[in-house]
Amino acid sequence: MILIHRVDIAYSLVNASGSILYYFIDAEKFITIFCFHKSNSVCVDIVVQDGETLIPIELKYKTKGFSGKFGDVDIVLKNHGAQDQGRYDFLKDIERLEGFCGCKKYTVGTGYAIFLTNDSMYWEPSKRDCVDKLFRIHKGREITGDIHWVGETKPGTTKGRDKPLHLEGQYQITWNPYELAKNKKLQFQYTIIKINKINKKQ
């Protein structure tokens, strides 16, 4: 199944007909925009409720442009580009989930950050020395500690993303095939990062 929009992922994750989520979680599932703070400004894409325990899940879905058929279905995928910003936003999700998992207002269990894409620039390593090299999330990379832009950046790149990130946990990035279509432009991969209250090496 090719997913067109991020909301498609959300419904896929809570759909009983097989999903990424079912590989590692067994709980009552529902989609919500759940706010962890009174300001209602810090929200989560999905919250899974298992008894009194809340499990926060953040989703990222970035696509490389495509217009054509997948089987008998006509599909159009947006070309998001801006992979440097996409990497920052994903790691920002992890940082936020670390905060949610330490929330005292609610009983919060393990959090999950999920990234699904058909853009190989996310999962393949690069030899280029770019301003976003510390934000790289290619297969096999371990990420922890302080993460920031390196060198001179363009204002358009860092607008709203200028704040350095800090991850308490250590996270090993692994990518797995989600949809192996004959057309390489439709070959999707996903990574799932698990965030625990006591952040140790994942």
C-alpha positions as CSV (number, residue, x, y, z in Angstrom):
1,M,0.0,0.0,0.0
2,I,1.3,3.4,-0.9
3,L,0.5,6.2,1.6
4,I,-0.2,9.6,0.1
5,H,-0.5,11.8,3.1
6,R,0.8,11.8,6.7
7,V,-2.7,11.2,8.0
8,D,-2.8,8.0,5.9
9,I,0.0,6.7,8.1
10,A,-1.9,7.5,11.3
11,Y,-5.0,5.6,10.1
12,S,-2.8,2.7,8.8
13,L,-1.1,2.4,12.3
14,V,-4.5,2.1,14.0
15,N,-6.0,-0.2,11.4
16,A,-6.3,-3.8,12.4
17,S,-5.3,-5.1,8.9
18,G,-1.6,-5.1,9.7
19,S,0.6,-2.2,10.4
20,I,4.1,-1.2,11.5
21,L,2.7,-0.5,15.0
22,Y,1.6,-4.1,15.4
23,Y,5.2,-5.3,15.3
24,F,6.0,-3.8,18.7
25,I,2.8,-2.8,20.5
26,D,-0.4,-4.4,21.7
27,A,-2.8,-1.9,23.1
28,E,-6.2,-0.2,22.6
29,K,-5.5,2.2,19.7
30,F,-7.0,5.6,18.9
31,I,-6.0,8.7,17.0
32,T,-6.0,12.0,18.8
33,I,-4.2,15.3,19.0
34,F,-3.2,15.0,22.7
35,C,-1.8,18.0,24.5
36,F,0.7,17.4,27.3
37,H,0.8,21.0,28.4
38,K,-1.9,23.5,29.6
39,S,-0.9,25.9,26.8
40,N,-2.2,23.3,24.3
41,S,0.8,24.3,22.1
42,V,2.7,21.0,22.5
43,C,0.8,18.1,21.0
44,V,1.4,14.6,19.8
45,D,0.3,13.0,16.5
46,I,-1.0,9.8,18.0
47,V,-1.5,8.6,21.6
48,V,-2.1,4.9,22.3
49,Q,-3.8,4.2,25.6
50,D,-3.0,1.0,27.4
51,G,-5.0,1.1,30.6
52,E,-3.9,4.2,32.4
53,T,-0.6,4.4,30.4
54,L,-0.3,6.8,27.5
55,I,2.1,6.0,24.7
56,P,3.0,9.0,22.5
57,I,3.8,8.5,18.8
58,E,5.2,11.1,16.4
59,L,5.1,10.7,12.7
60,K,7.2,12.0,9.8
61,Y,6.3,11.3,6.2
62,K,8.5,12.7,3.5
63,T,8.2,11.8,-0.2
64,K,10.2,12.2,-3.4
65,G,8.0,13.4,-6.2
66,F,6.2,10.8,-8.3
67,S,3.2,10.8,-10.7
68,G,2.1,7.6,-12.2
69,K,0.5,4.2,-11.5
70,F,1.0,1.8,-8.6
71,G,-0.7,-1.3,-10.0
72,D,-4.0,0.0,-11.3
73,V,-4.1,3.1,-9.1
74,D,-3.0,6.6,-10.2
75,I,-1.0,8.3,-7.5
76,V,0.7,11.6,-7.1
77,L,3.4,12.1,-4.4
78,K,4.6,15.5,-3.5
79,N,8.3,16.3,-3.7
80,H,9.1,17.6,-0.3
81,G,12.8,18.1,-0.7
82,A,14.6,20.1,2.1
83,Q,16.0,16.9,3.6
84,D,18.1,19.0,6.1
85,Q,15.0,20.4,7.6
86,G,13.3,17.0,7.5
87,R,16.2,15.5,9.5
88,Y,16.1,18.3,12.1
89,D,12.3,17.9,12.5
90,F,12.6,14.2,13.1
91,L,15.3,14.6,15.8
92,K,13.2,17.4,17.3
93,D,10.4,14.9,17.6
94,I,12.7,12.6,19.5
95,E,13.8,15.4,21.8
96,R,10.1,16.2,22.4
97,L,9.2,12.6,23.1
98,E,12.0,12.4,25.7
99,G,10.3,15.3,27.5
100,F,6.8,13.7,27.2
101,C,8.1,10.4,28.6
102,G,9.3,12.2,31.6
103,C,6.0,14.0,32.1
104,K,4.7,13.8,35.7
105,K,1.2,15.0,34.9
106,Y,0.3,11.7,33.2
107,T,1.4,8.1,33.3
108,V,3.5,7.9,30.1
109,G,5.1,4.8,28.8
110,T,7.5,4.3,25.9
111,G,7.3,6.8,23.1
112,Y,7.9,6.2,19.4
113,A,9.2,8.4,16.6
114,I,8.4,7.0,13.1
115,F,9.8,8.2,9.8
116,L,8.5,6.8,6.5
117,T,9.9,7.9,3.2
118,N,10.8,7.0,-0.4
119,D,13.6,9.5,-0.5
120,S,16.9,7.6,-0.2
121,M,18.8,10.7,0.9
122,Y,17.4,10.1,4.4
123,W,18.7,6.5,4.8
124,E,21.8,6.5,2.6
125,P,25.0,8.0,4.1
126,S,26.6,11.0,2.4
127,K,30.2,12.0,2.1
128,R,29.3,15.7,1.6
129,D,30.4,18.0,4.5
130,C,27.2,19.9,4.9
131,V,25.7,22.2,7.5
132,D,23.3,19.4,8.6
133,K,25.9,16.7,9.0
134,L,25.1,16.3,12.7
135,F,21.4,15.8,11.9
136,R,22.1,12.9,9.6
137,I,19.8,9.9,10.2
138,H,21.3,7.4,7.7
139,K,21.3,3.6,8.4
140,G,23.8,2.6,11.2
141,R,24.2,6.1,12.7
142,E,24.1,6.5,16.4
143,I,22.8,9.8,17.7
144,T,23.0,11.3,21.2
145,G,23.9,14.5,23.0
146,D,24.1,18.0,21.5
147,I,23.1,18.4,17.9
148,H,23.4,21.6,16.0
149,W,24.0,23.2,12.6
150,V,27.6,23.3,11.5
151,G,29.1,26.3,9.7
152,E,27.3,29.1,8.0
153,T,23.6,28.4,7.2
154,K,21.0,30.1,5.1
155,P,18.2,31.9,7.0
156,G,15.6,30.0,5.0
157,T,17.1,26.7,6.2
158,T,17.2,27.4,9.9
159,K,14.0,29.6,10.2
160,G,12.1,28.1,13.1
161,R,14.9,25.5,13.5
162,D,17.8,27.5,14.8
163,K,17.7,26.1,18.3
164,P,20.3,23.3,19.0
165,L,18.8,20.0,20.0
166,H,19.9,17.8,22.9
167,L,19.1,14.0,23.2
168,E,19.5,12.4,26.5
169,G,19.3,8.9,25.1
170,Q,21.5,7.1,22.6
171,Y,19.6,6.0,19.4
172,Q,20.9,3.6,16.7
173,I,19.2,4.4,13.4
174,T,18.0,1.4,11.4
175,W,16.0,1.5,8.2
176,N,13.7,-1.3,7.0
177,P,11.8,-1.8,3.7
178,Y,8.1,-0.9,3.9
179,E,7.0,-1.1,0.2
180,L,9.3,-2.7,-2.4
181,A,7.7,-1.7,-5.7
182,K,9.3,-2.4,-9.0
183,N,9.6,1.3,-9.6
184,K,12.5,2.6,-7.4
185,K,10.7,5.9,-6.8
186,L,8.1,3.9,-4.9
187,Q,10.4,1.9,-2.7
188,F,9.7,3.1,0.8
189,Q,11.7,2.6,4.0
190,Y,10.9,3.4,7.6
191,T,12.8,3.9,10.8
192,I,11.3,3.6,14.3
193,I,13.0,5.1,17.3
194,K,11.9,3.9,20.8
195,I,12.1,6.4,23.6
196,N,12.0,5.2,27.2
197,K,11.6,7.1,30.5
198,I,15.1,6.0,31.5
199,N,17.0,6.8,28.3
200,K,19.7,4.2,27.7
201,K,21.1,2.9,24.5
202,Q,18.3,1.7,22.2
